[in-house]
């Protein structure tokens, strides 16, 4: 695998700038619950899709977006597990560790479910049974 330094630098700048901007919004907004929305901003996903679409293909960008969607659904599971863990275990570190494991596992489950759905849909279109 060959590493393109310009590609890597552009990904770093796009993703890093987005993360910094979200952090600044978190610091500036007085409503911390609302500011938390920006903590989930898909900065890395946006940078990855742009780079894949520009340097590779729309199909590759779509694959990355599909994986990002599964990861974001996994984030919902992660946040729920972390919130419940912190509430009931009263140990934030352990709660975050359990939540990260839940994120990884649920993300894999979501991507398999989404891939299965897309495959069935393509088969139906091939047979002419879908609109």
C-alpha positions as a printed NumPy array, in Angstrom:
array([[  0.   ,   0.   ,   0.   ],
       [  1.437,   3.319,  -1.076],
       [  0.865,   6.331,   1.161],
       [  0.131,   9.63 ,  -0.566],
       [  1.303,  12.387,   1.78 ],
       [ -0.896,  15.035,   0.081],
       [ -3.972,  12.829,   0.478],
       [ -3.143,  12.152,   4.116],
       [ -2.521,  15.857,   4.803],
       [ -5.816,  16.863,   3.192],
       [ -7.722,  14.274,   5.255],
       [ -5.991,  15.56 ,   8.382],
       [ -6.86 ,  19.17 ,   7.593],
       [-10.502,  18.468,   6.692],
       [-11.19 ,  16.135,   9.603],
       [ -9.132,  18.082,  12.12 ],
       [-10.681,  21.426,  11.183],
       [-14.15 ,  19.992,  11.622],
       [-13.291,  18.561,  15.019],
       [-11.778,  21.875,  16.167],
       [-14.829,  23.806,  14.925],
       [-17.151,  21.454,  16.826],
       [-15.039,  21.799,  19.958],
       [-15.251,  25.594,  19.719],
       [-19.031,  25.413,  19.355],
       [-19.133,  23.176,  22.447],
       [-17.156,  25.76 ,  24.404],
       [-19.1  ,  28.79 ,  23.206],
       [-22.699,  27.61 ,  23.447],
       [-24.237,  28.142,  26.887],
       [-26.697,  25.248,  26.423],
       [-24.431,  22.263,  27.001],
       [-27.083,  19.658,  26.135],
       [-27.637,  21.358,  22.761],
       [-23.896,  21.786,  22.31 ],
       [-23.558,  18.035,  22.773],
       [-25.195,  17.595,  19.365],
       [-22.022,  18.999,  17.845],
       [-19.955,  16.374,  19.683],
       [-21.549,  13.859,  17.315],
       [-20.86 ,  15.852,  14.157],
       [-19.736,  13.389,  11.471],
       [-16.547,  15.286,  10.619],
       [-14.45 ,  12.256,   9.831],
       [-17.216,  10.712,   7.706],
       [-17.564,  13.853,   5.61 ],
       [-13.813,  14.038,   5.011],
       [-13.606,  10.322,   4.175],
       [-16.512,  10.434,   1.706],
       [-15.154,  13.547,  -0.017],
       [-11.698,  12.024,  -0.381],
       [-13.006,   8.639,  -1.585],
       [-15.341,  10.264,  -4.092],
       [-12.673,  12.601,  -5.398],
       [ -9.709,  10.221,  -5.549],
       [-11.423,   6.871,  -6.074],
       [-15.065,   6.51 ,  -7.132],
       [-18.644,   7.223,  -6.138],
       [-19.04 ,   3.511,  -5.392],
       [-16.159,   3.634,  -2.908],
       [-17.616,   6.8  ,  -1.352],
       [-20.986,   5.025,  -1.017],
       [-19.293,   2.073,   0.708],
       [-17.659,   4.427,   3.185],
       [-20.967,   6.221,   3.783],
       [-22.668,   2.862,   4.421],
       [-20.026,   1.939,   6.978],
       [-20.283,   5.379,   8.556],
       [-24.055,   4.988,   8.831],
       [-23.606,   1.695,  10.675],
       [-21.02 ,   3.332,  12.928],
       [-23.336,   6.236,  13.682],
       [-26.158,   3.866,  14.618],
       [-23.594,   2.15 ,  16.815],
       [-22.904,   5.549,  18.374],
       [-26.53 ,   5.674,  19.5  ],
       [-26.054,   2.335,  21.233],
       [-22.759,   3.6  ,  22.703],
       [-24.342,   6.722,  24.166],
       [-27.268,   4.792,  25.634],
       [-24.981,   2.181,  27.202],
       [-22.644,   4.887,  28.552],
       [-25.53 ,   6.891,  30.028],
       [-27.078,   3.852,  31.678],
       [-23.691,   2.61 ,  32.865],
       [-22.778,   5.929,  34.441],
       [-26.181,   6.126,  36.092],
       [-26.248,   2.581,  37.505],
       [-22.581,   1.616,  37.886],
       [-21.481,   5.095,  38.979],
       [-18.084,   4.47 ,  37.345],
       [-17.561,   6.622,  34.278],
       [-14.381,   4.878,  33.077],
       [-15.864,   1.384,  33.192],
       [-19.083,   2.699,  31.651],
       [-17.173,   4.205,  28.722],
       [-15.193,   1.002,  28.188],
       [-18.38 ,  -1.092,  28.106],
       [-20.038,   1.496,  25.842],
       [-17.141,   1.382,  23.346],
       [-17.37 ,  -2.403,  23.169],
       [-21.138,  -2.043,  22.641],
       [-20.446,   0.484,  19.853],
       [-18.062,  -1.848,  18.048],
       [-20.33 ,  -4.887,  18.326],
       [-23.522,  -3.03 ,  17.377],
       [-21.792,  -1.305,  14.443],
       [-20.857,  -4.697,  13.007],
       [-24.436,  -5.905,  13.504],
       [-25.85 ,  -2.792,  11.824],
       [-23.54 ,  -3.028,   8.814],
       [-24.45 ,  -6.69 ,   8.265],
       [-28.154,  -5.832,   8.491],
       [-27.787,  -2.931,   6.063],
       [-25.738,  -4.986,   3.601],
       [-28.341,  -7.754,   3.708],
       [-31.109,  -5.242,   3.069],
       [-29.258,  -3.729,   0.118],
       [-28.489,  -7.147,  -1.373],
       [-32.158,  -8.195,  -1.152],
       [-33.224,  -4.928,  -2.717],
       [-30.791,  -5.382,  -5.622],
       [-32.05 ,  -8.948,  -6.157],
       [-35.653,  -7.715,  -6.227],
       [-34.765,  -5.03 ,  -8.745],
       [-33.04 ,  -7.64 , -10.879],
       [-36.226,  -9.714, -10.936],
       [-38.352,  -6.63 , -11.593],
       [-40.399,  -6.968,  -8.384],
       [-39.401,  -3.642,  -6.825],
       [-40.754,  -0.276,  -7.982]])
